[in-house]
Amino acid sequence: MAVPLMPKATAAWLVENTTLTFEQIANFCHLHVLEVQAMADGDISIIGINPISQGQLTQEEIDRCQSDSSFALILSGELNEKHRRTPGARYVPIAKRQDKPDAVSWMLRNCHELSDAQIIKLIGTTKDTIDKIRNRTHWNIQSIHPRNPVEMGLCSLEELESERLKHPVS
């Protein structure tokens, strides 16, 4: 299920500029209803972004859901095409870079069918790092503990499952 970009900012804008229910906004932005209510009450201060100008929603979709509170907002198809992951290097925040060896260790232990190239693509690491972790010659091997890269936010579950279904390249 697709999530809008900057869900809290999107929710803040929807709270301020529409008559959608808290449940509709929470479901669309994948937030808890109480979090949306706190935004409406002013307990959480977030600058909103317009989901219409971002291509996440259309005014017709908002109007449709405002007219009947049982309808759910649907993410615009334009967003999915416009913000689809492109091939090539992916940016990983500095705070998460230290997690890469843990993710490599987890993948070597739990995803035997993946090739090194597939692990490199998913996590954004190097072949040298994979080899050093596999051979236990990594400089920080004592501190490496296998952790799921999906739970750490280094790749999505869909990306991991997609790579696992492919035949590994030898």
C-alpha positions in Angstrom: 0.0 0.0 0.0 1.4 3.4 -1.0 2.1 6.0 1.5 2.0 9.8 0.6 5.3 11.6 0.8 5.8 13.4 4.1 2.6 11.9 5.7 2.5 14.1 8.8 2.8 17.3 6.7 0.1 16.0 4.4 -2.1 15.2 7.3 -1.6 18.6 8.8 -2.7 20.3 5.5 -5.7 18.0 5.2 -6.8 18.8 8.8 -6.5 22.6 8.2 -8.0 22.8 4.7 -10.7 20.0 4.4 -13.6 18.6 6.3 -12.4 15.1 6.1 -12.7 13.0 9.2 -9.8 12.2 11.4 -10.2 8.5 10.4 -10.0 9.3 6.7 -6.9 11.4 7.1 -5.3 8.8 9.4 -5.9 6.0 7.0 -4.6 7.9 4.0 -1.5 9.0 5.8 -0.9 5.8 7.8 -1.0 7.6 11.1 -2.9 6.9 14.3 -6.2 8.7 14.7 -5.1 10.3 17.9 -2.0 11.7 16.2 -4.3 13.4 13.6 -6.6 14.7 16.4 -3.5 16.1 18.2 -2.7 18.0 15.0 -6.2 19.4 14.9 -6.0 20.4 18.6 -2.7 22.2 18.1 -0.8 19.8 20.3 1.5 18.8 17.4 2.8 21.7 15.4 3.7 20.7 11.8 3.8 22.8 8.7 1.4 21.3 6.2 2.1 20.6 2.5 -0.6 20.7 -0.2 -1.1 17.1 -1.4 -2.8 18.5 -4.6 0.2 20.5 -5.7 2.4 17.5 -4.9 0.4 15.2 -7.1 -0.7 13.0 -4.2 -4.4 13.8 -4.4 -6.8 15.5 -6.7 -9.4 18.0 -5.6 -12.1 15.7 -7.0 -10.8 12.9 -4.7 -11.0 15.2 -1.7 -14.5 16.4 -2.6 -15.7 12.7 -3.1 -14.5 11.8 0.3 -15.8 14.9 2.0 -19.3 14.1 0.7 -19.3 10.7 2.3 -17.2 9.9 5.3 -17.3 6.1 4.5 -15.1 6.7 1.4 -11.3 6.3 1.7 -8.8 8.7 0.0 -6.9 7.0 -2.8 -3.3 8.1 -3.6 -3.1 9.6 -7.1 -1.5 7.4 -9.7 0.7 10.3 -10.8 2.7 10.1 -7.6 3.5 6.5 -8.1 5.0 7.1 -11.5 6.7 10.3 -10.6 8.4 9.1 -7.4 9.2 5.5 -8.4 12.6 4.3 -7.2 15.2 4.8 -9.9 18.0 2.4 -10.5 21.4 3.3 -9.2 22.9 4.4 -6.0 20.5 5.2 -3.1 21.2 7.8 -0.4 21.4 6.3 3.1 21.5 8.8 6.0 24.7 8.9 7.9 22.9 7.6 11.0 21.9 4.4 9.2 25.2 3.7 7.4 26.6 2.0 10.5 23.6 -0.5 10.2 24.6 -1.7 6.8 27.1 -4.4 8.1 24.3 -5.8 10.4 21.9 -5.9 7.4 24.5 -7.7 5.2 25.1 -10.2 8.0 21.4 -10.9 8.3 21.0 -11.3 4.5 24.0 -13.7 4.4 22.4 -15.8 7.1 18.7 -15.7 6.1 18.7 -15.1 2.3 21.1 -17.7 0.9 19.4 -17.4 -2.6 20.5 -13.8 -3.0 23.6 -13.1 -5.0 26.2 -10.5 -3.9 24.9 -8.2 -6.6 21.4 -8.4 -5.3 22.5 -7.6 -1.7 24.5 -4.6 -3.1 21.4 -3.4 -4.9 19.1 -3.8 -1.9 21.4 -2.3 0.9 23.8 -0.1 -1.1 26.9 -1.7 0.2 30.1 -2.9 -1.6 31.2 -6.4 -2.6 34.3 -5.9 -0.5 32.2 -5.4 2.6 30.1 -8.5 1.9 33.2 -10.6 1.4 34.8 -9.4 4.6 31.6 -10.1 6.6 31.2 -13.5 5.0 34.9 -14.4 5.8 34.6 -12.7 9.2 37.6 -10.4 8.5 35.6 -7.1 8.8 37.4 -4.6 11.0 34.3 -4.4 13.3 33.2 -8.1 13.2 32.7 -8.3 17.0 30.1 -5.6 16.9 28.1 -6.9 13.9 24.8 -8.5 14.9 22.4 -9.7 12.1 19.4 -7.4 11.9 16.6 -7.3 9.3 17.3 -4.5 6.7 13.5 -4.0 6.3 13.1 -3.3 10.0 16.0 -0.9 9.9 14.6 1.0 6.9 17.5 0.1 4.5 15.1 -1.5 1.9 11.4 -2.2 1.7 9.8 -5.6 2.1 8.5 -5.4 -1.5 12.1 -4.8 -2.8 13.4 -7.7 -0.7 10.7 -10.1 -1.8 11.1 -9.1 -5.4 14.9 -9.8 -5.3 14.2 -13.2 -3.5 11.9 -14.3 -6.3 14.5 -13.6 -9.0 17.0 -16.2 -9.9 20.3 -15.3 -8.4 23.1 -14.5 -10.8 26.2 -16.6 -10.2 
